[in-house]
Amino acid sequence: MPFATILTAEQIDRYTRAGFWRDRVITDYLDEAAADAPDKLAFVDSQRRITYAQLRSEVDRCALGLLELGVRPGDVVSFQLPNRIEWIVTHFAATRIGAISNPLIPIYREREVGFMVAMAKSKVLVVPAEFRGYDYPTMVERIRPGLPDLEHVLAVGSSWDEFISTPWEQRRDPAELTTLRPDPNEVTLLIFTSGTTGEPKGVMHTHNTAVAANDPLPARLGITADTVFHMASTLAHLTGFLYGARLPVQNAATCVLQDIWDAERFTELVAEHRITYTSGATPFLHDLLAAPHLAAHDMSSLRLFCCMGAPIPRAIVREARRTLPGTVVLGGWGQTEDALVTLGVPGDPDEKIIDTDGYPWPGMRIRILGPDGSEVPPGAEGRLQVAGPFLFVGYADREQLTRECFDGDWFDTGDLGSVDAEGYLRIAGRTKDVIIRGGENIPVAYVENVLYEHPDVEAVAVVGVPDPRLQERACACLVLKPGAAELDFEALRTFLSGKGVAKQYWPERLEILPELPRTASGKIQKFQLRARIGDTV
């Protein structure tokens, strides 16, 4: 394996004994589904559909082809594909032979792809021949001189088509695949952080950590083989990876993939496929509620909308309840490093669903530390740390950085939050995103939630800008709804006053922007906003 991890024999023994690590890999679930329900629809995308028997056959053919290309256990296979069945096939095929999957977000270009593929030391890279008007093979050719480990590039729509249709089983013995089933404690995933704060880091997960992260969902959310999943978040983000590419297979269910998010198209897919479950960042929910023909489509099957990766403004939750009364909206919190740590519980009272980021999954522990490093009482705010079986096993080629992020078993998340007396988490913001004005902390998430309630506001980010006397002042960066009247600074202050927000929390600068910079998963990139709005108020 090309990368060192911090996984220890003691951790393996502890989580295996506790039943969280069950020594299963994702292709075990594929084999079971293909054997038990071969004709069941596994995935639907914008191009085609595939049953479980067909998927297993295509995965095995791809796995034999990768072996023919020289890929061996521990090698990295990178793939920069949209949410289509070829993505699923590539990931499962790499798993089948013990290779490491390195999914790349489709919007990445030379700088990001070159950095990530070089760090991964990828042997094979799979890209689309074209997606959304962009020529990926030409991009790869421009950066290939800087990728000495890259031996093969396959383009879906050209060279991939011949590769996947070649009867590799006539050249290699398919029984070879059985002998290559990986050790579940080996790394299966190298996935890069979204880059909200700077240079991306390569997060490593094992088969056991990835499977364990999905294991508790059926019991809490009522997921069964009859659930119909939907995923529009890129599969190259951990949300898409876990809940689009893998959770359906772990439950022998069907998943509808959307390669380009369009809320109106989503309403059509719900009605057509009777979708029951979707996961995505808050902007997806916002778009759905604003879809012009939402009422014209039968949305009655949609039972769960899980918002992961960013807080859900209370105003949006309330609007969802009015517009989609049969849909439960749940907020959750997690990171690339620790998957989904907390999620709301269906049936919880309103104050838990709306005002918290959920309750921990079985096996996951959270704690809040004060400035002196000691654990604080319920309700007190501090640094959030996490421990448990979903945690990653290190940053690729960053072992020292990895160890600096841990306090024994506890991973320092970089987030601020509090835990109430019942164990529910409330995220307050990032430790690097705190605005300290004259020695007083401004509760960023709280102010943003209030601003979202303004009828003319589409999107919000409150960021700190340097001040020579007070250290920092708050700047509200807003995107207004189409057709909204102009919003000036005084009108904003009047609105906050009417909402009862303490004056010391009011932003002292207003920027109206056409859009906010976001990662592919929908997270707002505040470091870009700070650079854009300048160094002085």
Secondary structure as UniProt FT lines:
FT   HELIX           9..17
FT   TURN            18..19
FT   HELIX           26..36
FT   TURN            38..39
FT   STRAND          41..44
FT   STRAND          49..51
FT   HELIX           52..68
FT   TURN            69..70
FT   TURN            73..74
FT   STRAND          76..79
FT   HELIX           85..96
FT   TURN            97..98
FT   STRAND          100..103
FT   TURN            106..107
FT   HELIX           110..120
FT   STRAND          124..128
FT   TURN            132..133
FT   HELIX           136..143
FT   HELIX           144..146
FT   TURN            148..149
FT   STRAND          152..156
FT   TURN            157..158
FT   HELIX           159..165
FT   HELIX           168..170
FT   HELIX           175..179
FT   TURN            184..185
FT   STRAND          187..192
FT   STRAND          202..206
FT   HELIX           207..214
FT   TURN            215..216
FT   HELIX           217..221
FT   TURN            225..226
FT   STRAND          228..231
FT   TURN            235..236
FT   HELIX           238..240
FT   HELIX           241..246
FT   HELIX           247..250
FT   TURN            251..252
FT   STRAND          254..257
FT   HELIX           263..273
FT   STRAND          277..280
FT   HELIX           282..290
FT   TURN            292..293
FT   HELIX           294..296
FT   TURN            300..301
FT   STRAND          304..308
FT   HELIX           314..323
FT   TURN            325..326
FT   STRAND          328..335
FT   TURN            336..338
FT   STRAND          339..343
FT   TURN            346..347
FT   HELIX           350..355
FT   STRAND          359..360
FT   TURN            362..363
FT   STRAND          365..369
FT   TURN            371..372
FT   TURN            378..379
FT   STRAND          382..387
FT   TURN            389..390
FT   TURN            396..397
FT   HELIX           399..404
FT   STRAND          406..407
FT   TURN            408..409
FT   STRAND          410..419
FT   TURN            421..422
FT   STRAND          425..430
FT   HELIX           431..433
FT   STRAND          435..437
FT   TURN            438..439
FT   STRAND          440..442
FT   HELIX           444..452
FT   TURN            455..456
FT   STRAND          457..467
FT   TURN            468..470
FT   STRAND          471..480
FT   TURN            482..483
FT   HELIX           489..498
FT   TURN            499..500
FT   HELIX           503..505
FT   STRAND          509..512
FT   TURN            520..521
FT   HELIX           526..533
//
